[in-house]
Amino acid sequence: MKMIRAIIRPEKEHDVVLALEAAGFPAVTKSHVFGRGKQRGLQVGNIRYDELPKVVLLMIVEDHDVDPVVDVVLKIAQTGNMGDGKIFVSPVDQVYTIRTGKQEL
């Protein structure tokens, strides 16, 4: 199994979640966060925004589902501008259901 963390623009959250659901991936955890990338924020005139609002989508999927999920996020979240976000894919070693205490893998 893999964990996919997608950091996206807040205005793309709804569209990405709907597209993931339509593609058969309805399970997602969302967090609203603030942060910055390599560009260190955003300069608009004389005003500098050091941290920008983002949304982190967290999904656990089977190994063979990584590419389809990443493709959906890339297609829907991309604007072509700096600050579109990042996608991180990591292995998941163990999963437990809290209610039952049972290991899922």
Protein Blocks (a to p, Z undefined) as FASTA:
>chain_A
ZZddddddfklmmmmmmmmmmnopabccddddddddfknpaaehjbccfbacdddddddd
dfklmmmmmmmmmmmmpnoiahibpcdddddfbdcdfklopafZZ
